[in-house]
């Protein structure tokens, strides 16, 4: 018998023996149950694209229909009220049993004792199927504290094949010298050669992969005791942004944020850095049909041309089980059924995304690639084979650290002295370490 089923069976027997006294409540410390005696599991999903809500709702209904022991009650929470609602529920002792959680929150929440270790609740085979470079996103020591649904590369190079051909460029750039040279050739007639983030809030998260690319690490490393923002390797990174901006090879005003690929869709730039989600944005706008039919993707260039070095981080979502949940067994059964079992269920999900999001499980990646729709996608193989395997996790340290370093990038981009900007970032990060008592609390990134 599976771990989850053996424990759940004991829980159901215990609940049944308590009789109607416990039905529908958590009296006596037991797991809450429905009127018909099923273990009640509350699932909160942060609101995403409409197709995701439709998919989750369909899966919850299917799970409930086939389960004799567990009933999932599903709630969609708008993103702008998520933090407030979740904190209020936690303070009242009414946190959801299962919730969507992004990778960056796994380690901080685990350190605070908020997440259950899924290895004690789910079958071992479920964890063996998670891609090797994604396992560290959800793991602490030997435990696994979130089961991944998807990954989204934060940095993909989108380019206009027709404009590159017209400029005599026969392939997308693979290193930063080529990127700048191509951007120079492509800039003219109202079109910029390149687009990339240019404000500190956007630079804070969109440059993580490129920080890894030049320095092999982030400006706060190890156990977070000391800052490394003055690592000379970062000077090359800041120099790239400075060249693109000061030579006017990119838009000079941040009309759109980094996550919005409208500069590219509107035909104002020939190449653009953006996340994989832009595939959905570009393909669904009928006004951009001419751009879309000429769009190709490639890994963002590496500083030295080595395309096995990271240029992107992987954002994405997991399902986690609350450590204080009285329905942990039922919650884990739902998570395993939804995300770690039938590959067809997840193939349907990733097909619905328009291949703008990507599996975290090896078996799902293989099953997806074998479908007719995926075979017809001109982008799936490039992103899943050339970008995702080399991408890094988002850092777990406080956002203030990322913003401090991003402020240095923005200052340098606008023409500021690069070593001076890095010195300012160093001081700012050291101040964060001291004020937030980060020294010795690091998780390695």
C-alpha positions as CSV (number, residue, x, y, z in Angstrom):
1,X,0.0,0.0,0.0
2,X,1.3,3.5,-0.8
3,X,2.5,5.7,2.0
4,X,-0.4,8.1,1.5
5,X,-3.0,5.4,1.4
6,X,-1.8,3.5,4.4
7,X,-1.8,6.6,6.6
8,X,-5.0,7.9,5.1
9,X,-6.7,4.6,5.8
10,X,-5.8,4.8,9.5
11,X,-7.0,8.4,9.6
12,X,-10.3,7.5,8.1
13,X,-10.8,4.6,10.5
14,X,-10.0,6.8,13.4
15,X,-12.4,9.5,12.1
16,X,-15.2,7.0,11.5
17,X,-14.9,5.6,15.0
18,X,-15.3,9.0,16.5
19,X,-18.8,9.1,15.0
20,X,-20.9,12.0,14.1
21,X,-19.4,14.2,16.8
22,X,-16.4,15.0,14.6
23,X,-18.3,15.3,11.3
24,X,-17.7,18.6,9.6
25,X,-15.4,20.0,12.2
26,X,-12.0,19.7,13.7
27,X,-13.2,18.8,17.2
28,X,-10.9,17.0,19.5
29,X,-7.9,17.8,17.3
30,X,-9.0,15.4,14.5
31,X,-9.0,16.1,10.8
32,X,-12.0,18.0,9.5
33,X,-14.5,15.9,7.6
34,X,-17.4,16.5,5.3
35,X,-21.0,15.5,6.1
36,X,-20.5,12.1,4.3
37,X,-17.3,11.4,6.3
38,X,-14.6,12.3,3.8
39,X,-11.5,14.1,4.9
40,X,-11.9,17.8,4.0
41,X,-9.0,19.5,2.2
42,X,-9.0,23.2,1.5
43,X,-7.1,24.2,-1.6
44,X,-6.2,27.8,-2.4
45,X,-5.0,28.7,-5.9
46,X,-3.6,32.1,-6.7
47,X,-5.4,33.5,-9.7
48,X,-3.5,33.1,-13.0
49,X,-4.6,33.1,-16.6
50,X,-8.2,32.0,-17.2
51,X,-7.2,28.7,-18.7
52,X,-5.4,27.8,-15.5
53,X,-8.5,28.4,-13.3
54,X,-10.5,26.3,-15.8
55,X,-8.0,23.4,-15.6
56,X,-7.7,23.4,-11.8
57,X,-11.5,23.5,-11.4
58,X,-11.9,20.5,-13.8
59,X,-9.2,18.5,-12.0
60,X,-10.6,19.2,-8.5
61,X,-14.0,18.0,-9.7
62,X,-12.5,14.9,-11.3
63,X,-10.5,14.1,-8.1
64,X,-13.5,14.5,-5.9
65,X,-15.6,12.3,-8.1
66,X,-13.1,9.4,-8.0
67,X,-12.0,9.7,-4.3
68,X,-13.8,7.7,-1.6
69,X,-11.9,9.3,1.2
70,X,-11.1,12.9,0.4
71,X,-13.0,16.0,-0.8
72,X,-11.1,19.0,-2.0
73,X,-12.8,22.4,-1.6
74,X,-11.3,24.9,-4.1
75,X,-10.9,28.6,-3.8
76,X,-9.3,31.0,-6.3
77,X,-7.7,34.1,-4.7
78,X,-6.8,37.2,-6.7
79,X,-3.1,37.9,-6.8
80,X,-3.4,41.4,-5.4
81,X,-5.2,40.1,-2.2
82,X,-3.2,36.8,-1.9
83,X,-0.7,37.9,0.7
84,X,-3.2,39.7,2.9
85,X,-5.7,36.9,2.8
86,X,-3.1,34.2,3.4
87,X,-1.6,36.0,6.4
88,X,-5.0,36.6,7.9
89,X,-5.9,33.0,7.5
90,X,-2.6,31.9,9.1
91,X,-3.1,34.2,12.0
92,X,-6.6,32.8,12.6
93,X,-5.4,29.2,12.4
94,X,-7.3,28.7,9.2
95,X,-4.6,28.4,6.6
96,X,-5.5,26.3,3.6
97,X,-4.3,22.7,3.6
98,X,-2.9,23.0,0.1
99,X,-1.9,26.2,-1.7
100,X,0.0,27.4,-4.8
101,X,3.5,28.5,-3.8
102,X,6.3,30.0,-6.0
103,X,9.8,28.6,-5.8
104,X,11.3,31.6,-4.2
105,X,9.1,31.1,-1.1
106,X,9.8,27.5,-0.5
107,X,13.0,27.8,1.5
108,X,12.0,30.8,3.6
109,X,8.6,29.2,4.4
110,X,10.3,25.9,5.3
111,X,12.8,27.7,7.6
112,X,9.8,29.2,9.3
113,X,8.2,25.8,9.8
114,X,5.2,26.5,7.6
115,X,5.5,23.5,5.1
116,X,5.1,19.8,5.5
117,X,7.8,17.5,4.2
118,X,6.2,15.7,1.3
119,X,8.6,12.8,1.4
120,X,6.8,11.5,4.5
121,X,3.5,11.7,2.7
122,X,4.0,10.7,-0.9
123,X,5.6,7.8,-2.8
124,X,9.3,7.9,-3.5
125,X,8.7,7.5,-7.3
126,X,7.1,10.9,-7.4
127,X,10.3,12.6,-6.4
128,X,12.5,10.6,-8.7
129,X,10.6,12.0,-11.7
130,X,11.5,15.7,-10.9
131,X,14.2,17.1,-13.2
132,X,17.6,17.2,-11.5
133,X,18.0,21.0,-11.9
134,X,14.6,21.6,-10.5
135,X,14.8,19.4,-7.4
136,X,16.9,21.9,-5.4
137,X,14.2,24.5,-5.9
138,X,11.9,22.5,-3.6
139,X,14.3,20.6,-1.4
140,X,16.0,21.3,1.9
141,X,18.4,18.7,3.1
142,X,16.6,15.4,2.4
143,X,13.1,16.8,2.5
144,X,10.9,18.1,-0.3
145,X,8.5,20.9,0.6
146,X,6.7,21.6,-2.6
147,X,5.7,19.5,-5.6
148,X,6.4,21.5,-8.8
149,X,3.8,22.1,-11.5
150,X,5.7,24.2,-14.0
151,X,8.7,26.3,-14.8
152,X,8.9,29.5,-16.7
153,X,12.3,30.7,-18.0
154,X,12.7,34.4,-17.1
155,X,14.9,35.2,-20.1
156,X,14.5,34.1,-23.7
157,X,15.8,35.9,-26.8
158,X,13.0,36.7,-29.1
159,X,14.0,37.9,-32.6
160,X,12.6,38.8,-36.0
161,X,14.0,36.3,-38.5
162,X,13.0,38.6,-41.4
163,X,14.8,41.6,-40.0
164,X,17.9,39.6,-39.2
165,X,18.0,38.2,-42.7
166,X,17.5,41.7,-44.2
167,X,20.5,42.9,-42.1
168,X,22.7,40.0,-43.4
169,X,22.7,38.2,-40.0
170,X,22.3,34.5,-40.6
171,X,21.9,33.3,-37.0
172,X,21.0,34.8,-33.6
173,X,23.8,36.0,-31.4
174,X,25.5,33.6,-29.0
175,X,27.7,35.9,-27.1
176,X,27.4,39.5,-25.9
177,X,29.8,41.0,-28.5
178,X,27.7,39.5,-31.2
179,X,24.5,40.7,-29.5
180,X,25.8,44.3,-29.5
181,X,27.1,44.1,-33.0
182,X,23.8,42.7,-34.3
183,X,21.8,45.3,-32.4
184,X,23.9,48.0,-34.1
185,X,23.1,46.5,-37.6
186,X,19.4,46.2,-36.8
187,X,18.9,49.7,-35.3
188,X,17.4,52.1,-37.8
189,X,14.3,53.2,-39.7
190,X,12.4,53.6,-36.4
191,X,13.4,50.1,-35.1
192,X,15.7,49.5,-32.2
193,X,18.0,46.5,-32.4
194,X,17.4,45.2,-28.9
195,X,15.1,45.5,-25.9
196,X,15.8,44.5,-22.3
197,X,14.7,45.6,-18.8
198,X,15.8,49.1,-17.8
199,X,14.2,50.0,-14.4
200,X,15.5,48.7,-11.1
201,X,12.3,46.8,-10.1
202,X,12.4,44.9,-13.4
203,X,16.2,44.6,-13.5
204,X,16.0,43.1,-10.0
205,X,14.6,39.8,-11.1
206,X,15.2,39.7,-14.8
207,X,19.0,39.9,-14.5
208,X,19.4,37.0,-12.0
209,X,20.3,34.5,-14.7
210,X,22.8,37.0,-16.3
211,X,24.4,37.6,-12.9
212,X,25.0,33.8,-12.7
213,X,26.3,33.9,-16.3
214,X,29.2,36.3,-15.6
215,X,30.1,35.6,-12.0
216,X,28.8,32.0,-11.5
217,X,26.8,33.3,-8.5
218,X,24.7,36.1,-7.1
219,X,25.9,39.1,-5.1
220,X,24.8,37.5,-1.8
221,X,26.2,34.0,-1.5
222,X,26.8,31.1,0.8
223,X,25.3,31.7,4.3
224,X,24.6,35.4,3.5
225,X,27.3,36.8,5.8
226,X,29.0,39.0,3.3
227,X,28.1,40.8,0.1
228,X,30.0,40.1,-3.2
229,X,28.5,42.9,-5.4
230,X,32.0,44.2,-6.2
231,X,33.0,40.9,-7.9
232,X,34.9,42.2,-11.0
233,X,32.9,39.7,-13.2
234,X,29.8,41.9,-12.8
235,X,31.5,44.8,-14.5
236,X,31.0,43.0,-17.9
237,X,27.3,42.6,-17.1
238,X,26.8,46.3,-16.3
239,X,28.8,47.2,-19.3
240,X,26.4,45.3,-21.6
241,X,23.4,47.2,-20.3
242,X,25.3,50.5,-20.5
243,X,26.3,49.9,-24.2
244,X,22.8,49.0,-25.3
245,X,21.3,52.0,-23.6
246,X,23.9,54.7,-24.2
247,X,24.3,53.8,-27.8
248,X,20.6,54.0,-28.2
249,X,20.3,50.4,-29.4
250,X,17.3,49.9,-27.2
251,X,14.2,52.0,-26.3
252,X,15.1,55.0,-24.1
253,X,11.9,55.1,-22.1
254,X,10.4,52.1,-20.2
255,X,7.0,52.3,-21.9
256,X,6.4,48.7,-21.1
257,X,7.8,46.6,-18.2
258,X,10.1,43.7,-18.8
259,X,7.3,41.1,-18.5
260,X,5.4,42.8,-21.3
261,X,6.7,42.0,-24.8
262,X,4.7,44.8,-26.5
263,X,7.8,46.6,-27.9
264,X,8.6,43.5,-29.9
265,X,4.9,42.8,-30.8
266,X,4.4,46.3,-32.1
267,X,7.4,45.9,-34.3
268,X,9.5,48.6,-32.6
269,X,12.4,46.3,-31.8
270,X,14.1,43.5,-33.8
271,X,15.3,41.5,-30.8
272,X,13.9,41.4,-27.2
273,X,14.6,39.7,-23.9
274,X,11.5,38.5,-22.2
275,X,10.2,35.4,-20.4
276,X,8.7,32.4,-22.1
277,X,5.2,33.6,-21.2
278,X,5.6,36.2,-24.0
279,X,4.8,33.4,-26.5
280,X,1.2,33.5,-25.3
281,X,1.1,37.3,-25.5
282,X,2.6,37.5,-29.0
283,X,0.5,34.6,-30.5
284,X,-2.8,35.8,-29.3
285,X,-2.8,39.4,-30.5
286,X,-4.2,39.5,-34.1
287,X,-2.7,43.0,-34.6
288,X,0.8,41.4,-34.3
289,X,0.2,38.6,-36.8
290,X,3.0,39.8,-39.1
291,X,5.5,39.9,-36.3
292,X,4.4,36.6,-34.9
293,X,4.8,34.8,-38.2
294,X,8.4,36.0,-38.3
295,X,9.3,35.3,-34.7
296,X,12.0,32.9,-33.6
297,X,13.4,32.2,-30.2
298,X,16.9,31.3,-28.9
299,X,18.8,31.1,-25.6
300,X,19.8,34.6,-24.5
301,X,23.5,35.0,-25.4
302,X,26.1,34.0,-22.9
303,X,28.9,36.5,-22.0
304,X,31.5,34.2,-23.6
305,X,29.4,32.2,-26.0
306,X,29.1,29.1,-23.7
307,X,25.4,28.2,-24.0
308,X,25.6,25.8,-21.2
309,X,26.0,28.6,-18.7
310,X,22.8,30.0,-17.2
311,X,21.2,33.0,-18.7
312,X,17.8,32.6,-17.2
313,X,16.2,31.8,-13.9
314,X,13.2,29.5,-13.6
315,X,10.2,30.9,-12.0
316,X,7.1,28.8,-11.5
317,X,4.6,27.3,-9.2
318,X,4.3,24.4,-6.8
319,X,1.7,22.9,-4.5
320,X,2.6,22.9,-0.9
321,X,1.0,21.3,2.2
322,X,0.7,23.3,5.3
323,X,2.7,22.0,8.2
324,X,-0.2,22.6,10.7
325,X,-2.8,21.1,8.5
326,X,-5.0,18.5,10.2
327,X,-5.7,17.0,6.8
328,X,-2.1,16.4,5.6
329,X,-2.7,12.9,4.3
330,X,-5.6,13.9,2.2
331,X,-3.9,17.0,1.0
332,X,-0.8,15.0,-0.1
333,X,-3.0,12.5,-1.8
334,X,-4.6,15.3,-3.9
335,X,-1.1,16.8,-4.7
336,X,0.2,13.4,-5.8
337,X,-2.9,12.6,-7.9
338,X,-2.8,16.0,-9.6
339,X,0.9,16.6,-10.2
340,X,2.8,13.3,-9.8
341,X,0.6,10.7,-11.4
342,X,-1.1,10.6,-14.8
343,X,1.1,12.3,-17.4
344,X,-1.8,12.9,-19.8
345,X,-3.4,15.3,-17.3
346,X,-0.3,17.5,-17.3
347,X,0.2,17.2,-21.1
348,X,-3.3,18.7,-21.5
349,X,-2.3,21.5,-19.1
350,X,1.0,22.4,-21.0
351,X,-0.7,22.2,-24.3
352,X,-3.3,24.7,-23.1
353,X,-0.5,27.1,-22.2
354,X,0.5,27.3,-25.8
355,X,3.9,25.8,-24.8
356,X,4.8,29.0,-22.9
357,X,5.3,27.1,-19.6
358,X,7.2,23.9,-19.2
359,X,7.1,20.6,-17.2
360,X,9.2,19.9,-14.1
361,X,8.8,16.2,-14.5
362,X,10.9,14.2,-16.9
363,X,8.1,11.8,-17.9
364,X,5.8,14.7,-18.6
365,X,8.5,16.4,-20.8
366,X,8.8,13.2,-22.8
367,X,5.1,12.6,-23.1
368,X,4.5,16.2,-24.2
369,X,7.3,16.1,-26.8
370,X,5.6,13.1,-28.3
371,X,2.3,14.8,-29.0
372,X,1.4,16.1,-32.5
373,X,0.7,19.6,-31.1
374,X,4.1,19.8,-29.4
375,X,5.9,18.4,-32.5
376,X,4.4,21.3,-34.5
377,X,5.6,23.9,-32.1
378,X,8.7,25.7,-33.4
379,X,9.7,26.8,-29.9
380,X,9.1,23.9,-27.5
381,X,12.4,22.0,-28.3
382,X,14.5,25.2,-28.1
383,X,13.3,26.2,-24.7
384,X,13.0,22.8,-23.1
385,X,16.4,21.5,-24.4
386,X,18.5,24.7,-24.6
387,X,17.3,27.0,-21.9
388,X,15.4,25.1,-19.1
389,X,18.2,22.5,-18.3
390,X,20.8,25.3,-17.7
391,X,18.6,27.8,-15.8
392,X,19.0,28.5,-12.1
393,X,16.5,28.9,-9.3
394,X,15.4,32.3,-8.2
395,X,17.3,33.5,-5.0
396,X,15.7,32.9,-1.6
397,X,17.2,36.0,-0.1
398,X,15.1,39.2,0.6
399,X,14.0,41.3,-2.4
400,X,15.9,44.3,-0.9
401,X,19.2,42.6,-1.9
402,X,18.1,42.2,-5.6
403,X,16.8,45.7,-5.7
404,X,20.1,47.1,-4.4
405,X,22.1,45.3,-7.1
406,X,19.5,46.3,-9.7
407,X,19.9,49.9,-8.8
408,X,23.5,49.6,-9.6
409,X,22.7,48.2,-13.0
410,X,20.3,51.0,-13.7
411,X,22.8,53.7,-12.7
412,X,25.5,52.1,-14.9
413,X,23.0,51.7,-17.8
414,X,22.3,55.4,-17.8
415,X,26.0,56.1,-18.1
416,X,27.1,56.0,-14.5
417,X,30.6,54.8,-13.4
418,X,30.4,51.0,-13.2
419,X,32.8,50.3,-10.3
420,X,31.2,53.1,-8.3
421,X,27.8,51.7,-8.9
422,X,28.9,48.3,-7.7
423,X,30.5,49.9,-4.6
424,X,27.1,51.5,-3.8
425,X,25.4,48.1,-4.3
426,X,27.9,46.5,-2.0
427,X,27.2,49.0,0.8
428,X,23.5,48.7,0.3
429,X,23.5,44.9,0.5
430,X,25.8,45.0,3.6
431,X,23.2,47.3,5.2
432,X,20.5,44.8,4.4
433,X,22.5,42.0,5.9
434,X,23.0,43.9,9.1
435,X,19.4,45.3,9.5
436,X,17.7,42.1,8.6
437,X,20.1,39.9,10.5
438,X,20.8,37.7,7.4
439,X,24.3,36.6,8.3
440,X,24.4,32.8,8.8
441,X,20.8,32.3,7.6
442,X,21.7,31.7,4.0
443,X,20.4,28.9,1.9
444,X,23.1,29.2,-0.8
445,X,21.4,31.7,-3.0
